[in-house]
């Protein structure tokens, strides 16, 4: 599922191109470290980047039910701020013709 999340984040260009990817939970602020541990215990994955004081933290949750209904992969993308508060959640479907599309 990590590849699907990476693909979605790349296509949506939600992170600046000069940001540095955070590969270890230990490098995250304490609230995001706790959140990353919770995510690691579930059927989801996280990705994070930093650029100076700015941090991006995303969780990707695969929706098996919606993926079955649509016959295509569906991800719930959740974005959090540096204290672990949810900023927004959106659903995307991966189409063969148009790549990732926001679900309405």
Buried (B, 14 or more C-beta within 10 A) or exposed (E): EEEBBBBBBEBBEBBEEEBEEBEEBEEBBEBBBEBBEEBEEEEBBBBBBBEEEEBBBBBBBBBEEBBEEBEEBBBBBBBBEBEBEEEEEEBBBBEEEEBBBEEE
